Amino acid sequence: MPDLSFRIGDVAAAPSAAVPTIVAQLHISNARADEPIRSILLNCQVRIQPLGRSYSAIEEARLLELFGERERWARTMTPMLWTNLSLNVLGFTAQTTVELPLPCTMDFDVAATKFFYGLEAGNIAASVVFSGTVFYAAANNALQIAQIPWDREARFALPVKVWQEAMQSHYGDAAWLRLSRETFDRLYRFRVARGIGVWDRLFEQLIDDAERAEVANPVPSASEKATLPSGAPQ
């Protein structure tokens, strides 16, 4: 019965993928080198470990929505799911190397996207947990089937610049924002009615108007609200 181990090697942004993609080199070894592997139906769960690296003040501000204030990070920075993948590995003897595609997205409803976007530099601690089915040849060359247990794992460091390169190659200097159709229609009518030519200018105007309104009518912070007398206007 095969005794498989897994290791992640180099990771790089795919230059011409249909969606932003990072490609990791996955090295697979069978401790029973004389036992031919016919194929593997491999399941991969990719996780991110945000705790354990240092964060700049800019990164701290960007990650506020995701993890809260820094003093809470020991509780809120728990491992998060990046993606689940299935991979068909062709036959080999002893060892092989295959490409593991890691799709990325600019969808900010996805926690992993918020985390990646919030970082400026350095590495991200990541891991892949494996399971699946192995088809192999027994001593009499008969086809055998075995399961890969969930305790098989490969840890690796993902450079932040690799994620940035993947997004840059796909989106350039633009970003992607998902809106409901109703909200988009309202924004589109607002832009046309005011003769605003481009979407960037529309959002700049809305932000400028909101900031001026905040200066004229400051909104109490959460800590300030907590100290207001009962029944006081907020």
DRENMARMAR-910944 format. One record per residue (C-alpha): x, y, z; chain; residue number from 1. Coordinates in nm, 3 decimals, m for minus. Each point is the difference from the previous one (the first is absolute). Layout:
<recs>
+---------+---------+---------+-------+-----+
!      px !      py !      pz ! kette !  nr !
+---------+---------+---------+-------+-----+
!       X !       Y !       Z !     A ! NUM !
...
+---------+---------+---------+-------+-----+
</recs>
This chain:
<recs>
+---------+---------+---------+-------+-----+
!      px !      py !      pz ! kette !  nr !
+---------+---------+---------+-------+-----+
!   0.000 !   0.000 !   0.000 !     A !   1 !
!   0.144 !   0.344 !  m0.097 !     A !   2 !
!   0.145 !   0.226 !   0.267 !     A !   3 !
!  m0.023 !   0.347 !  m0.154 !     A !   4 !
!   0.155 !   0.326 !   0.116 !     A !   5 !
!  m0.053 !   0.347 !  m0.144 !     A !   6 !
!   0.215 !   0.312 !  m0.026 !     A !   7 !
!  m0.062 !   0.342 !  m0.155 !     A !   8 !
!   0.293 !   0.148 !  m0.193 !     A !   9 !
!   0.011 !   0.322 !  m0.201 !     A !  10 !
!  m0.309 !   0.217 !  m0.034 !     A !  11 !
!  m0.051 !   0.257 !  m0.277 !     A !  12 !
!  m0.274 !   0.202 !  m0.166 !     A !  13 !
!  m0.138 !  m0.159 !  m0.317 !     A !  14 !
!   0.062 !   0.256 !  m0.279 !     A !  15 !
!  m0.293 !  m0.084 !  m0.230 !     A !  16 !
!  m0.270 !  m0.177 !   0.202 !     A !  17 !
!  m0.372 !   0.062 !  m0.061 !     A !  18 !
!  m0.032 !   0.120 !   0.361 !     A !  19 !
!   0.271 !   0.127 !   0.238 !     A !  20 !
!   0.189 !  m0.314 !   0.099 !     A !  21 !
!   0.303 !  m0.095 !   0.205 !     A !  22 !
!   0.171 !  m0.324 !  m0.101 !     A !  23 !
!   0.175 !  m0.208 !   0.267 !     A !  24 !
!   0.235 !  m0.286 !  m0.082 !     A !  25 !
!  m0.131 !  m0.303 !   0.189 !     A !  26 !
!   0.254 !  m0.279 !   0.061 !     A !  27 !
!  m0.147 !  m0.342 !   0.079 !     A !  28 !
!   0.212 !  m0.290 !   0.126 !     A !  29 !
!  m0.086 !  m0.363 !   0.071 !     A !  30 !
!   0.210 !  m0.162 !   0.272 !     A !  31 !
!  m0.069 !  m0.334 !  m0.170 !     A !  32 !
!   0.205 !   0.087 !  m0.307 !     A !  33 !
!  m0.051 !  m0.340 !  m0.165 !     A !  34 !
!  m0.381 !   0.036 !   0.005 !     A !  35 !
!  m0.121 !   0.170 !  m0.322 !     A !  36 !
!  m0.271 !   0.263 !   0.040 !     A !  37 !
!  m0.254 !  m0.016 !  m0.281 !     A !  38 !
!  m0.177 !   0.327 !   0.087 !     A !  39 !
!  m0.121 !   0.211 !   0.292 !     A !  40 !
!  m0.329 !   0.183 !   0.041 !     A !  41 !
!   0.133 !   0.263 !   0.238 !     A !  42 !
!  m0.207 !   0.234 !   0.216 !     A !  43 !
!   0.179 !   0.310 !   0.131 !     A !  44 !
!  m0.122 !   0.240 !   0.267 !     A !  45 !
!   0.214 !   0.316 !   0.005 !     A !  46 !
!   0.009 !   0.200 !   0.322 !     A !  47 !
!   0.159 !   0.327 !   0.112 !     A !  48 !
!   0.151 !   0.061 !   0.345 !     A !  49 !
!  m0.005 !   0.377 !   0.065 !     A !  50 !
!   0.140 !  m0.012 !   0.354 !     A !  51 !
!   0.376 !  m0.011 !   0.047 !     A !  52 !
!   0.125 !   0.268 !  m0.241 !     A !  53 !
!   0.058 !   0.371 !   0.064 !     A !  54 !
!  m0.233 !   0.268 !  m0.136 !     A !  55 !
!   0.070 !   0.365 !  m0.081 !     A !  56 !
!  m0.228 !   0.284 !   0.111 !     A !  57 !
!  m0.141 !   0.022 !  m0.355 !     A !  58 !
!  m0.074 !  m0.372 !  m0.004 !     A !  59 !
!  m0.161 !   0.026 !   0.343 !     A !  60 !
!  m0.240 !   0.266 !  m0.130 !     A !  61 !
!  m0.087 !  m0.205 !  m0.309 !     A !  62 !
!  m0.069 !  m0.312 !   0.208 !     A !  63 !
!  m0.227 !   0.174 !   0.252 !     A !  64 !
!  m0.320 !  m0.127 !  m0.166 !     A !  65 !
!   0.131 !  m0.355 !  m0.008 !     A !  66 !
!   0.160 !  m0.038 !   0.345 !     A !  67 !
!  m0.093 !   0.306 !   0.205 !     A !  68 !
!   0.248 !   0.195 !   0.213 !     A !  69 !
!   0.351 !  m0.137 !   0.050 !     A !  70 !
!  m0.062 !  m0.091 !   0.364 !     A !  71 !
!  m0.267 !  m0.249 !  m0.116 !     A !  72 !
!   0.215 !  m0.176 !  m0.259 !     A !  73 !
!   0.099 !  m0.289 !   0.228 !     A !  74 !
!  m0.368 !  m0.099 !  m0.002 !     A !  75 !
!  m0.111 !   0.112 !  m0.346 !     A !  76 !
!   0.299 !  m0.106 !  m0.214 !     A !  77 !
!  m0.105 !  m0.361 !  m0.042 !     A !  78 !
!   0.095 !  m0.216 !  m0.302 !     A !  79 !
!  m0.222 !   0.076 !  m0.299 !     A !  80 !
!  m0.097 !  m0.198 !  m0.307 !     A !  81 !
!   0.146 !   0.120 !  m0.330 !     A !  82 !
!  m0.138 !  m0.260 !  m0.241 !     A !  83 !
!  m0.088 !  m0.365 !  m0.061 !     A !  84 !
!   0.144 !  m0.168 !  m0.308 !     A !  85 !
!  m0.011 !  m0.336 !  m0.176 !     A !  86 !
!   0.295 !  m0.121 !  m0.204 !     A !  87 !
!   0.050 !  m0.303 !  m0.225 !     A !  88 !
!   0.359 !  m0.122 !   0.037 !     A !  89 !
!   0.130 !  m0.228 !  m0.275 !     A !  90 !
!   0.192 !  m0.320 !   0.068 !     A !  91 !
!   0.356 !   0.000 !   0.133 !     A !  92 !
!   0.254 !  m0.210 !   0.186 !     A !  93 !
!   0.172 !   0.124 !   0.316 !     A !  94 !
!  m0.065 !   0.372 !  m0.051 !     A !  95 !
!  m0.149 !   0.263 !  m0.227 !     A !  96 !
!  m0.059 !   0.375 !  m0.020 !     A !  97 !
!  m0.326 !   0.159 !  m0.114 !     A !  98 !
!  m0.135 !   0.352 !  m0.017 !     A !  99 !
!  m0.253 !   0.098 !   0.265 !     A ! 100 !
!  m0.204 !   0.300 !  m0.125 !     A ! 101 !
!  m0.117 !   0.234 !   0.276 !     A ! 102 !
!  m0.275 !   0.229 !  m0.135 !     A ! 103 !
!  m0.022 !   0.355 !   0.135 !     A ! 104 !
!  m0.285 !   0.249 !  m0.009 !     A ! 105 !
!  m0.063 !   0.370 !   0.053 !     A ! 106 !
!  m0.335 !  m0.078 !   0.165 !     A ! 107 !
!   0.011 !   0.183 !   0.333 !     A ! 108 !
!  m0.282 !  m0.214 !   0.138 !     A ! 109 !
!   0.270 !  m0.270 !   0.028 !     A ! 110 !
!   0.206 !   0.016 !   0.321 !     A ! 111 !
!   0.320 !  m0.119 !  m0.168 !     A ! 112 !
!  m0.020 !   0.289 !  m0.250 !     A ! 113 !
!  m0.033 !   0.254 !   0.281 !     A ! 114 !
!   0.305 !  m0.154 !   0.167 !     A ! 115 !
!   0.218 !  m0.010 !  m0.312 !     A ! 116 !
!  m0.097 !   0.355 !  m0.098 !     A ! 117 !
!   0.080 !   0.129 !   0.346 !     A ! 118 !
!   0.365 !  m0.102 !  m0.018 !     A ! 119 !
!   0.287 !   0.206 !  m0.142 !     A ! 120 !
!   0.294 !  m0.241 !   0.006 !     A ! 121 !
!   0.148 !  m0.306 !   0.169 !     A ! 122 !
!  m0.127 !  m0.358 !  m0.004 !     A ! 123 !
!  m0.329 !  m0.169 !   0.080 !     A ! 124 !
!   0.004 !  m0.329 !   0.187 !     A ! 125 !
!  m0.215 !  m0.250 !  m0.192 !     A ! 126 !
!  m0.064 !  m0.373 !   0.004 !     A ! 127 !
!  m0.167 !  m0.264 !  m0.214 !     A ! 128 !
!  m0.183 !  m0.293 !   0.159 !     A ! 129 !
!  m0.034 !  m0.302 !  m0.230 !     A ! 130 !
!  m0.243 !  m0.285 !  m0.036 !     A ! 131 !
!  m0.130 !  m0.210 !  m0.290 !     A ! 132 !
!   0.039 !  m0.333 !  m0.172 !     A ! 133 !
!   0.316 !  m0.173 !  m0.123 !     A ! 134 !
!  m0.006 !  m0.262 !  m0.275 !     A ! 135 !
!   0.313 !  m0.216 !   0.005 !     A ! 136 !
!   0.137 !  m0.331 !  m0.121 !     A ! 137 !
!   0.048 !  m0.286 !   0.247 !     A ! 138 !
!   0.281 !  m0.256 !  m0.022 !     A ! 139 !
!  m0.199 !  m0.209 !  m0.250 !     A ! 140 !
!  m0.071 !   0.317 !  m0.204 !     A ! 141 !
!  m0.365 !  m0.004 !   0.105 !     A ! 142 !
!  m0.161 !   0.342 !   0.039 !     A ! 143 !
!  m0.051 !   0.101 !   0.364 !     A ! 144 !
!  m0.173 !   0.296 !   0.164 !     A ! 145 !
!   0.096 !   0.183 !   0.320 !     A ! 146 !
!  m0.112 !   0.318 !   0.174 !     A ! 147 !
!   0.226 !   0.291 !   0.096 !     A ! 148 !
!  m0.062 !   0.098 !   0.362 !     A ! 149 !
!  m0.066 !   0.364 !   0.095 !     A ! 150 !
!   0.320 !   0.016 !   0.209 !     A ! 151 !
!   0.210 !   0.053 !  m0.314 !     A ! 152 !
!   0.096 !   0.367 !  m0.012 !     A ! 153 !
!   0.249 !   0.229 !  m0.172 !     A ! 154 !
!   0.088 !   0.343 !   0.139 !     A ! 155 !
!   0.154 !   0.280 !  m0.202 !     A ! 156 !
!   0.070 !   0.373 !   0.001 !     A ! 157 !
!  m0.185 !   0.204 !  m0.261 !     A ! 158 !
!   0.170 !   0.334 !  m0.081 !     A ! 159 !
!  m0.251 !   0.285 !   0.000 !     A ! 160 !
!   0.160 !   0.131 !  m0.321 !     A ! 161 !
!  m0.107 !  m0.319 !  m0.182 !     A ! 162 !
!  m0.367 !   0.070 !   0.079 !     A ! 163 !
!   0.052 !   0.363 !  m0.107 !     A ! 164 !
!   0.159 !  m0.113 !  m0.328 !     A ! 165 !
!  m0.293 !  m0.233 !  m0.071 !     A ! 166 !
!  m0.251 !   0.281 !   0.053 !     A ! 167 !
!   0.211 !   0.251 !  m0.195 !     A ! 168 !
!   0.029 !  m0.230 !  m0.301 !     A ! 169 !
!  m0.378 !  m0.042 !  m0.013 !     A ! 170 !
!  m0.142 !   0.335 !   0.115 !     A ! 171 !
!   0.289 !   0.244 !  m0.054 !     A ! 172 !
!  m0.057 !   0.310 !   0.212 !     A ! 173 !
!  m0.376 !  m0.061 !   0.023 !     A ! 174 !
!  m0.201 !  m0.171 !   0.273 !     A ! 175 !
!  m0.320 !  m0.201 !  m0.019 !     A ! 176 !
!  m0.308 !   0.092 !   0.206 !     A ! 177 !
!  m0.314 !  m0.215 !   0.014 !     A ! 178 !
!  m0.330 !   0.186 !   0.043 !     A ! 179 !
!  m0.364 !  m0.099 !  m0.010 !     A ! 180 !
!  m0.178 !   0.095 !  m0.323 !     A ! 181 !
!  m0.222 !   0.246 !   0.190 !     A ! 182 !
!   0.299 !   0.181 !   0.153 !     A ! 183 !
!   0.181 !   0.011 !  m0.334 !     A ! 184 !
!  m0.307 !   0.145 !  m0.173 !     A ! 185 !
!  m0.027 !   0.274 !   0.265 !     A ! 186 !
!   0.368 !   0.087 !  m0.033 !     A ! 187 !
!  m0.022 !  m0.001 !  m0.379 !     A ! 188 !
!  m0.303 !   0.237 !   0.000 !     A ! 189 !
!   0.178 !   0.223 !   0.255 !     A ! 190 !
!   0.312 !   0.018 !  m0.216 !     A ! 191 !
!  m0.187 !   0.075 !  m0.325 !     A ! 192 !
!  m0.224 !   0.264 !   0.161 !     A ! 193 !
!   0.303 !   0.192 !   0.125 !     A ! 194 !
!   0.204 !  m0.039 !  m0.317 !     A ! 195 !
!   0.283 !  m0.188 !   0.170 !     A ! 196 !
!   0.200 !  m0.167 !  m0.276 !     A ! 197 !
!   0.182 !  m0.282 !   0.179 !     A ! 198 !
!  m0.074 !  m0.227 !   0.295 !     A ! 199 !
!   0.315 !   0.101 !   0.192 !     A ! 200 !
!  m0.111 !   0.362 !   0.003 !     A ! 201 !
!  m0.347 !  m0.100 !   0.125 !     A ! 202 !
!   0.138 !  m0.186 !   0.301 !     A ! 203 !
!   0.252 !   0.277 !   0.071 !     A ! 204 !
!  m0.287 !   0.250 !   0.011 !     A ! 205 !
!  m0.212 !  m0.220 !   0.227 !     A ! 206 !
!   0.292 !  m0.052 !   0.240 !     A ! 207 !
!   0.084 !   0.374 !   0.001 !     A ! 208 !
!  m0.363 !   0.086 !   0.075 !     A ! 209 !
!  m0.014 !  m0.256 !   0.284 !     A ! 210 !
!   0.326 !   0.127 !   0.154 !     A ! 211 !
!  m0.124 !   0.362 !  m0.011 !     A ! 212 !
!  m0.324 !  m0.110 !   0.167 !     A ! 213 !
!   0.196 !  m0.176 !   0.275 !     A ! 214 !
!   0.205 !   0.313 !   0.068 !     A ! 215 !
!  m0.318 !   0.209 !   0.024 !     A ! 216 !
!  m0.183 !  m0.257 !   0.214 !     A ! 217 !
!   0.250 !  m0.227 !   0.177 !     A ! 218 !
!  m0.124 !  m0.350 !   0.081 !     A ! 219 !
!   0.099 !  m0.129 !   0.348 !     A ! 220 !
!   0.233 !  m0.300 !   0.003 !     A ! 221 !
!  m0.107 !  m0.328 !   0.163 !     A ! 222 !
!   0.194 !   0.087 !   0.318 !     A ! 223 !
!  m0.153 !   0.349 !   0.011 !     A ! 224 !
!  m0.349 !  m0.142 !  m0.041 !     A ! 225 !
!   0.057 !  m0.230 !   0.295 !     A ! 226 !
!   0.067 !   0.302 !   0.227 !     A ! 227 !
!  m0.309 !   0.198 !  m0.107 !     A ! 228 !
!  m0.274 !   0.033 !   0.265 !     A ! 229 !
!  m0.303 !  m0.221 !  m0.041 !     A ! 230 !
!  m0.248 !   0.160 !  m0.238 !     A ! 231 !
!   0.254 !   0.243 !  m0.147 !     A ! 232 !
!  m0.024 !   0.046 !  m0.382 !     A ! 233 !
!   0.256 !  m0.199 !  m0.200 !     A ! 234 !
+---------+---------+---------+-------+-----+
</recs>
